[in-house]
């Protein structure tokens, strides 16, 4: 008896029918799903992969921008008793007095009122990050029809927080003025994108500086991720070598301040000086529990990257954060303090729709007449031109969209999308929005249309409702992805022509100055300045030849004669060596 084998049931039959239905629908034709050899389920999977690899930006961006202090000022600080253990209401007696807050209240030990304001700002910035990313992805997907996701860019957010505004507002311009600079930069960016001038501007920047700037930003981010303030705390301050090994427990750290001692022995803060974060390790190096937990997160992310596992960044962040959410442990994110208790109460809500209270519409043009304002604006514009334009071209090439001229379908609307997102982001209170290089993960999964970007936008929409969880991610969970994002951004150094010193030196200056001066702007200025100096002689000679001051042929002949003399000398050296060998 011969039994006919039944065909195995197809588990993909339903998905195949769904793909066919969408491909033949108006949506499928609008997004050219069939023309780009994709399918609806492939686009969903690609969007999921992209979101998983870039979702870390929600917590990281809010944490970095909150370090600027946002709109919080000295007026948010509250009066304290001279004895910190005594409440203000009981601050009476011969040896007690109520101390009114001054500029130092923003720094360690941070005034409770200022800390409360920072907590609200961080929640605002999570929502602002979600909203600006959502809007950017919708514009990119719906109008440009490209599988690219947008969010506030890493690097520009660090420049915004630590260089322009400064830690807790210790920089040259206020948070509100910095937002105004981003807003104006976004309008300029939108204009040059609209007139098609954007790609030409990017090509004016020297190639070695252009290539090395992304790697320099990567080093900058890694440097931030290695410190206490926004990372795992491996690097600490040293009075002799500037930086050294840290990773000591919180109880073993100390803050630093520039002080002056008066003739009567009174010690006071130098005018214009600020108190640092707890950057000095007194003892117990490498004994910080949160540091070692961060190392575990680093290993998890690194191993996932090695094995090419999608969502590597998220897995590390989720593990470290979940462990840190347990109270009464050495690695808890909710210590038994007023701030810790307040944070824990908010965390327990889990789901909460937080409305932006202080960062939206906080722009101020009061500093528009200052040089620092325009320095920030030009730097934001330059970084956006290079970073965003480079990312768009590289991702389009990776997806196979570019032609022989380097142009790609949807190019105009892609440029307009991120420029529009920058303007919207500044109005919400966040740093410039840019196309994310993590979009390559979605493209690798097969994403070829704007449906991938719209899928990412849908995930960002869901994130609106989980602000309490996102606001409770500790710094030692954010540090590892910052370091490994730096690793990913270092890929660009292989494109530098290290054998040509006129290319290598400007590239190296750009690479090193960004992290060591804690400024992207200074790195760019150093790289471009070095490039100009090293090429002045050649440019001057070319100008003299052009205007007929010297003859091109004569200069060329002299160069050829010099080369011939060098060859003859090398030949003579070779002959002498041969004679000596023959004699031996």
C-alpha positions in Angstrom: 0.0 0.0 0.0 1.5 3.3 -1.1 0.7 6.2 1.0 0.9 9.7 -0.5 2.7 12.1 1.6 0.7 15.2 2.3 2.4 18.6 1.7 3.6 20.1 4.9 1.3 22.9 6.2 2.8 26.3 5.2 3.1 28.5 8.3 3.9 31.4 6.0 0.8 31.1 3.9 -1.1 33.8 5.9 1.9 36.2 5.8 2.3 35.6 2.0 -1.4 36.5 1.5 -1.0 39.6 3.6 2.1 40.6 1.6 0.3 40.1 -1.7 -2.7 42.0 -0.5 -0.7 45.0 0.7 1.5 45.0 -2.5 -1.6 45.2 -4.7 -3.3 47.8 -2.5 -3.0 51.6 -2.9 -0.5 51.6 0.0 1.7 49.1 -1.7 1.7 51.0 -4.9 2.3 54.3 -3.1 5.4 53.0 -1.4 6.6 50.9 -4.4 6.9 47.8 -2.3 7.0 45.4 -5.3 9.2 47.7 -7.4 11.8 47.6 -4.7 11.7 43.9 -4.3 10.3 44.0 -0.7 7.2 43.0 1.1 5.0 44.3 3.9 6.2 41.8 6.5 9.8 42.5 5.5 9.3 46.2 6.1 7.8 45.5 9.5 10.7 43.3 10.5 13.2 45.9 9.2 11.5 48.7 11.2 11.5 46.6 14.3 15.2 45.9 13.9 16.0 49.6 13.3 14.0 50.7 16.4 15.7 48.1 18.6 19.2 49.3 17.6 18.4 53.0 18.1 15.9 53.0 21.0 18.7 53.7 23.4 18.6 57.3 22.1 15.4 57.9 24.2 17.2 57.5 27.5 20.7 58.6 26.4 19.6 61.8 24.7 17.4 62.9 27.6 20.2 62.2 30.1 22.8 64.1 28.1 20.6 67.1 27.5 19.5 67.2 31.2 23.1 67.6 32.2 22.9 71.1 30.6 20.4 72.0 33.3 17.7 72.9 30.7 15.7 75.9 31.7 16.5 75.3 35.5 18.1 78.3 37.2 19.2 79.4 40.6 15.6 80.5 41.3 14.6 76.8 41.4 17.0 76.3 44.3 15.4 76.4 47.8 16.9 77.9 51.0 18.7 75.5 53.3 19.8 75.5 56.8 23.5 75.9 57.5 23.3 72.4 59.1 22.1 70.3 56.3 20.6 67.7 58.7 18.2 70.4 60.2 15.0 71.3 58.2 14.6 74.9 57.3 11.5 75.2 59.4 13.6 74.3 62.5 16.6 76.3 61.6 16.8 78.5 64.7 19.4 79.0 67.3 22.7 80.8 67.8 24.7 78.5 65.5 22.1 78.0 62.8 21.1 80.2 60.0 19.1 79.9 56.8 21.4 80.0 53.7 19.9 81.6 50.6 20.8 79.8 47.4 23.5 81.2 45.0 25.1 80.0 41.8 26.8 77.1 43.6 23.4 75.5 44.4 23.5 74.0 40.9 26.6 71.9 41.6 27.5 69.2 44.1 26.0 69.0 46.5 23.1 69.9 44.2 20.3 71.8 45.9 17.1 69.7 46.3 15.0 72.3 44.5 17.4 72.3 41.5 17.5 68.5 41.5 13.7 68.4 41.4 13.7 70.8 38.5 16.3 68.6 36.6 14.1 65.5 37.2 11.1 67.3 35.5 13.4 68.5 32.7 14.6 64.9 32.0 11.0 63.7 31.7 10.2 66.6 29.4 13.3 65.7 27.3 12.3 62.1 27.0 8.9 63.2 25.6 10.6 65.7 23.3 13.0 63.1 22.0 10.1 60.7 21.3 8.0 63.4 19.6 10.8 64.8 17.4 11.9 61.2 16.4 8.3 60.3 15.6 7.7 63.4 13.5 11.1 62.9 11.6 10.4 59.3 10.9 6.8 60.0 9.6 8.1 62.8 7.3 11.0 60.6 6.0 8.7 57.6 5.4 5.7 59.3 4.0 7.4 61.8 1.7 10.9 60.5 0.9 9.8 56.8 0.9 13.1 55.7 2.3 13.9 53.2 5.1 15.7 55.7 7.2 14.9 56.6 10.8 15.6 60.0 12.4 16.2 61.0 16.0 18.3 63.6 17.9 21.9 63.0 16.9 24.6 61.6 19.1 27.5 64.0 19.2 25.5 67.2 18.5 23.6 66.5 21.7 26.9 66.3 23.7 28.2 69.4 22.0 24.9 71.2 22.9 25.0 70.0 26.6 28.6 70.1 27.5 30.2 72.8 25.3 27.5 75.3 24.4 25.3 75.3 27.5 27.8 73.6 29.8 27.2 71.3 32.7 24.2 72.7 34.7 24.4 75.9 32.7 28.1 76.7 33.3 28.7 77.4 29.5 28.7 80.5 27.5 25.0 80.8 26.6 21.8 79.6 28.2 19.8 76.5 27.3 17.1 78.8 25.8 19.6 80.6 23.6 21.1 77.3 22.5 17.7 76.2 21.3 17.3 79.4 19.4 20.7 78.7 17.7 19.4 75.2 16.7 16.1 76.8 15.5 17.9 79.3 13.2 20.4 76.6 12.1 17.4 74.4 11.2 15.8 77.2 9.1 19.1 77.8 7.3 19.5 74.1 6.8 16.0 73.9 5.4 16.7 76.7 3.0 19.9 75.3 1.6 18.2 71.9 1.3 15.3 73.5 -0.6 17.6 75.2 -3.1 19.8 72.2 -3.6 22.9 73.8 -2.2 23.4 71.2 0.6 25.5 68.6 -1.1 27.8 71.3 -2.6 28.5 72.7 0.9 29.5 69.3 2.2 32.1 69.0 -0.5 33.8 72.3 0.5 35.1 70.8 3.7 38.6 69.1 3.4 38.2 65.4 2.8 40.4 64.3 5.8 38.5 66.5 8.2 35.2 65.3 6.8 36.1 61.7 7.1 37.7 61.9 10.6 35.0 64.1 12.1 32.6 61.2 12.6 35.4 59.1 14.3 36.3 62.1 16.4 32.7 62.4 17.6 32.8 58.7 18.4 35.9 59.2 20.6 34.1 62.1 22.3 31.0 59.9 23.0 33.2 57.1 24.4 35.0 59.6 26.6 31.7 60.7 28.0 30.6 57.1 28.5 33.7 56.3 30.6 33.1 59.1 33.1 31.0 59.2 36.2 28.6 61.9 35.1 27.1 60.1 32.1 28.8 56.7 32.1 30.3 53.8 34.0 32.9 55.9 35.9 36.1 54.2 34.8 37.9 57.5 34.2 38.4 60.0 37.1 40.3 63.2 37.7 44.0 63.4 38.6 45.7 66.7 39.7 49.0 65.5 38.2 47.9 63.7 35.0 44.5 65.3 34.5 42.8 61.9 34.0 43.4 58.5 35.7 41.7 55.3 36.7 38.6 55.8 38.8 35.6 53.6 39.4 35.5 54.2 43.1 32.2 54.0 45.1 30.1 57.2 45.6 31.2 57.4 49.2 34.8 57.7 48.1 34.4 60.5 45.6 34.8 64.2 46.1 34.0 67.3 44.2 36.5 70.0 43.3 36.2 73.8 43.3 38.6 76.7 42.5 38.7 78.7 45.8 40.7 81.6 47.2 41.7 82.2 50.8 41.3 85.7 52.1 43.7 87.3 54.6 41.3 86.5 57.5 41.3 82.8 56.5 37.9 82.8 54.9 37.7 80.4 51.9 35.4 81.4 49.0 34.7 80.3 45.5 36.7 82.2 42.8 34.4 84.6 40.8 33.2 82.7 37.8 34.4 79.4 39.2 32.1 76.4 39.6 32.0 73.3 41.8 32.7 70.1 39.8 30.8 66.8 39.9 32.2 64.1 42.2 35.2 63.4 39.8 38.0 62.8 42.3 38.5 59.4 43.7 39.9 59.5 47.3 40.3 55.7 47.6 38.7 52.5 46.6 39.6 52.6 42.9 37.8 49.9 40.8 35.6 49.0 43.7 32.4 50.7 42.5 29.5 48.2 42.3 27.8 50.3 39.6 30.9 50.2 37.5 31.1 46.5 37.5 27.4 46.2 36.7 28.1 48.6 33.8 31.0 46.3 32.7 28.5 43.4 32.5 26.2 45.5 30.3 29.2 46.4 28.1 30.1 42.7 27.7 26.5 41.9 26.8 26.3 44.6 24.1 29.8 43.8 22.8 29.0 40.0 22.5 25.7 40.8 20.7 27.5 43.0 18.3 30.1 40.3 17.6 27.4 37.8 16.9 25.5 40.4 14.9 22.4 40.1 17.1 19.8 42.7 16.4 19.0 45.1 19.3 22.4 44.7 21.0 22.3 48.1 22.6 18.8 47.5 24.1 19.8 44.2 25.6 22.6 45.7 27.6 20.6 48.7 28.7 17.6 46.6 29.7 19.8 44.1 31.8 21.7 46.8 33.7 18.6 48.9 34.2 16.5 46.0 35.5 19.1 45.0 38.1 19.4 48.7 39.1 15.6 49.0 39.7 15.8 46.8 42.8 15.9 48.9 46.0 18.2 48.5 49.0 21.1 47.2 46.9 24.5 48.6 46.2 23.6 49.3 42.6 20.1 50.7 43.0 19.0 53.6 41.0 16.7 54.6 43.8 18.8 55.3 47.0 17.1 56.1 50.3 17.2 59.8 49.8 14.5 62.4 49.1 15.5 62.4 45.4 15.6 58.6 45.3 12.2 58.2 46.9 10.7 60.8 44.6 12.1 59.0 41.5 10.9 55.6 42.8 7.3 56.9 43.3 7.3 58.1 39.7 8.8 54.9 38.5 6.0 52.8 40.1 3.5 54.5 37.8 5.0 52.5 34.9 2.5 53.9 32.4 2.0 57.7 32.3 1.4 60.3 29.7 3.8 63.0 30.5 3.1 66.5 29.0 6.1 68.7 28.3 6.1 71.5 30.9 9.3 73.5 30.5 11.3 72.7 27.4 8.7 73.3 24.6 8.9 76.7 23.2 11.7 77.7 25.5 13.7 79.6 22.8 15.3 82.9 23.6 17.2 85.2 21.2 18.8 87.3 23.9 22.3 86.0 23.1 22.0 86.5 19.3 24.6 89.3 19.5 27.2 87.2 21.2 30.0 85.4 19.2 29.4 82.2 21.2 25.9 82.1 19.8 27.1 82.2 16.2 29.9 79.8 16.9 27.3 77.3 18.1 25.0 77.9 15.2 27.8 77.5 12.6 29.0 74.3 14.3 25.5 72.8 14.4 25.0 73.7 10.8 28.4 72.2 9.7 28.0 69.0 11.7 24.4 68.5 10.3 25.6 69.1 6.7 28.4 66.6 7.1 26.8 64.0 9.4 23.2 63.9 8.0 24.2 64.3 4.4 26.9 61.7 4.7 24.5 59.3 6.5 21.8 59.7 3.8 24.3 59.1 1.0 25.9 56.1 2.7 22.5 54.5 3.6 21.1 55.1 0.1 24.2 53.5 -1.4 24.0 50.6 1.1 20.4 50.0 0.0 21.3 50.2 -3.7 19.4 53.3 -4.5 22.2 55.5 -5.8 23.1 56.0 -9.5 26.5 56.6 -11.1 26.4 60.3 -10.0 25.7 59.4 -6.4 22.1 60.7 -6.5 19.1 58.6 -5.3 15.3 58.6 -5.6 13.7 60.7 -2.9 16.8 62.7 -2.3 15.2 66.1 -2.2 12.5 65.1 0.2 15.0 63.2 2.4 17.0 66.4 2.7 13.9 68.3 3.5 12.8 65.8 6.0 15.7 66.0 8.4 15.9 69.8 8.0 12.3 70.1 9.0 12.8 67.8 11.9 15.6 70.0 13.3 13.2 73.0 13.4 10.5 70.9 15.1 13.0 69.4 17.6 14.2 72.8 18.6 10.7 74.0 19.3 10.2 70.9 21.6 13.5 71.5 23.4 15.9 69.0 22.0 19.2 69.2 20.0 19.4 68.7 16.2 17.6 65.7 14.7 19.5 63.6 12.1 19.3 60.4 10.1 20.6 57.5 12.2 23.3 55.2 11.0 21.5 52.4 12.8 19.1 52.5 9.9 21.6 50.1 8.2 20.2 47.3 10.5 16.8 47.7 9.0 18.2 47.9 5.5 20.2 44.7 6.2 16.9 43.1 7.2 15.5 43.9 3.8 13.8 47.3 4.4 13.6 49.3 1.1 10.6 51.6 1.4 9.2 54.3 3.7 7.1 51.6 5.5 10.3 50.8 7.5 10.5 54.4 8.7 6.7 54.5 9.5 7.1 51.3 11.5 9.8 52.9 13.6 7.5 55.9 14.1 4.8 53.5 15.4 7.2 52.2 18.0 8.1 55.8 19.0 4.4 56.5 19.5 4.2 53.6 21.9 7.1 55.0 23.9 4.9 58.0 24.8 3.1 56.0 27.4 6.2 54.5 29.2 7.9 57.7 30.3 8.3 56.6 34.0 10.3 53.5 32.9 12.5 55.5 30.4 13.1 58.2 33.0 14.5 55.6 35.5 17.4 54.4 33.4 20.7 55.0 35.4 23.9 56.5 34.0 25.9 53.3 34.3 23.3 51.7 31.9 23.8 54.5 29.4 27.6 54.5 29.5 28.2 51.1 27.7 26.2 52.0 24.6 27.9 55.4 24.4 31.3 53.6 24.4 30.3 51.1 21.8 28.6 53.7 19.6 32.1 55.2 19.6 33.5 51.9 18.4 31.0 51.9 15.5 31.8 55.5 14.5 35.5 54.7 14.4 35.0 52.8 11.1 35.7 55.9 9.1 39.4 56.1 10.0 40.2 53.3 7.4 39.2 55.8 4.7 42.0 58.3 5.7 45.1 58.3 3.6 47.6 57.8 6.5 50.6 57.6 4.1 50.0 61.2 2.9 51.0 63.4 5.8 49.0 66.3 4.4 45.9 64.2 4.8 46.9 62.3 8.0 47.9 65.3 10.2 44.6 67.3 9.8 42.6 64.1 10.3 44.6 63.2 13.5 44.2 66.7 14.9 40.4 66.5 14.3 40.3 63.1 16.0 42.2 64.0 19.1 41.0 67.5 19.7 37.3 66.6 19.9 37.5 64.4 23.0 40.5 66.1 24.6 39.0 69.6 24.4 35.5 68.3 25.1 34.3 70.1 22.0 33.4 69.1 18.5 33.8 72.7 17.3 37.4 73.0 18.5 38.2 69.7 16.8 36.8 70.9 13.5 38.6 74.2 13.8 41.9 72.5 14.6 41.5 70.1 11.7 40.6 72.7 9.1 43.2 75.1 10.3 45.9 72.5 10.1 44.8 71.5 6.6 45.0 75.1 5.4 48.5 75.6 6.9 49.9 72.5 5.3 48.5 73.4 1.9 49.4 77.1 1.9 52.7 76.6 0.1 51.1 74.5 -2.7 48.2 76.9 -3.1 50.6 79.9 -3.2 52.8 78.3 -5.9 49.7 77.4 -7.9 48.5 81.1 -7.6 51.9 82.4 -8.8 51.9 80.0 -11.7 48.3 81.1 -12.6 49.2 84.8 -12.6 52.4 84.2 -14.6 54.8 85.2 -11.8 56.6 81.9 -12.3 56.5 79.5 -15.2 54.8 76.3 -14.8 57.3 74.5 -17.0 60.2 75.9 -15.1 58.8 74.8 -11.8 58.0 71.4 -13.3 61.4 71.0 -14.7 63.0 71.9 -11.4 60.9 69.3 -9.7 61.8 66.7 -12.3 65.5 67.6 -11.9 65.2 67.2 -8.1 63.6 63.8 -8.6 66.3 62.7 -11.0 69.0 63.7 -8.6 67.3 61.7 -5.8 67.1 58.7 -8.1 70.8 59.0 -9.1 71.8 59.3 -5.5 69.8 56.2 -4.6 71.3 54.4 -7.7 74.8 55.4 -6.6 74.2 54.2 -3.1 73.1 50.9 -4.5 76.2 50.6 -6.7 78.5 51.3 -3.7 76.7 48.7 -1.6 77.2 46.1 -4.5 80.9 46.9 -4.7 81.3 46.5 -1.0 79.5 43.1 -1.1 81.7 42.0 -4.0 84.8 42.9 -2.1 83.6 40.9 0.9 
